[in-house]
Amino acid sequence: MAKRWTAPAPGPIDQWTFDEVEVAPPGSGEVTIRVHAAGVNPADAKHVASARPGAEFPVPIGYELSGEVTAVGPDTVGGSGELTVGDEVVAFRVQGAYATDITVPARDVFAKPAALSHAEAANLLLAGTTAAEMIQVTRVTEGETVLLHAASGAVGVSLLQQARELGVRVIGTVGPDAADSAERVRRYGGIPVAYGDGLRERVEEAADGAPIAAAWDAVGTDEAIDVSLALVSERDRIVTIVSPDRAKADGFLWIAGARPESARFRDIARARVLELATSGALEVPVARTYPLAEAIDAVRFVMDGHPGGKVALLP
């Protein structure tokens, strides 16, 4: 029997259950994976906190994982080609990654980048494809200067690295007393600036006369959005992943993985993000790992603030 975390009904993470389950053998177009690490993301809790259209409970928790193929169904090809038992793989946009074993559609399974550990690989694709979509919808190109809010977070770090590959200059906001965050932004090619009073002026000083072509918001504060609106001339080159109400009110972009257009793009973007990681151009800083049985503690740690990197569950 396998073990798996499940949300039995809409509500807080404390009501999740850790259950023994029978893993179905893979059918046509499916594979079974022994999970070596599951990525922990705020969305894991947010998406089951309340009833949503189309959601049927109980809901298995977790969207991304890294592991080893243990069985392959007939007529099955993975997202990156043929799959065989023993292959090390990642899977993303699956349901139920907080588990010891799982059977999933092979189209969502890809070869694991050898440069990454399982804990790193399990945290690559949700943040990486979100970052890729933020770049795509704001039409950012080589040589431009962009403002990034929450630059030291998971999506921010992926944005910094993907932007560096494109030749884009990034000014990234961090906490005023967060020396570690500022150093993380510098490590990945960004220019850190502290948020707080005078943020607009500090961003303009860091830009050194260059216009701010676009803004990427991963924090959602009024300060971040107000400064973005003040500095970016075209509102369709400002995007948020956390503040849909402000986006609607002020006429800029909001994207989310549950939206159909975002889901389509992120499915396509998986291959490019994996390619960057395979080449060594995209790293995934991991702050902490937890045993799978301590998933609630891990999610609480991620939701409570600034973990300083990604978090993985290890079965």
Secondary structure, DSSP 4 states (H G I P E B T S, - for coil): -EEEEEE-SSS-GGG-EEEEEPPPPP-TTEEEEEEEEEEE-HHHHHTTSS--TT--SSEE--SEEEEEEEEE-TT--BTTB---TT-EEEEES-S--SBSEEEEEGGGEEEPPTTS-HHHHTTSHHHHHHHHHHHHHTT--TT-EEEEESTTSHHHHHHHHHHHHHT-EEEEEE-TT-HHHHHHHHHTT-EEEE-STTHHHHHHHHHTT--EEEEEESS--HHHHHHHHHH-S-GGGEEESS-HHHHHHHT-EE--TTSHHHHHHHHHHHHHHHHHHHHTS----EEEEEEGGGHHHHHHHHHTS--SSEEEEE-
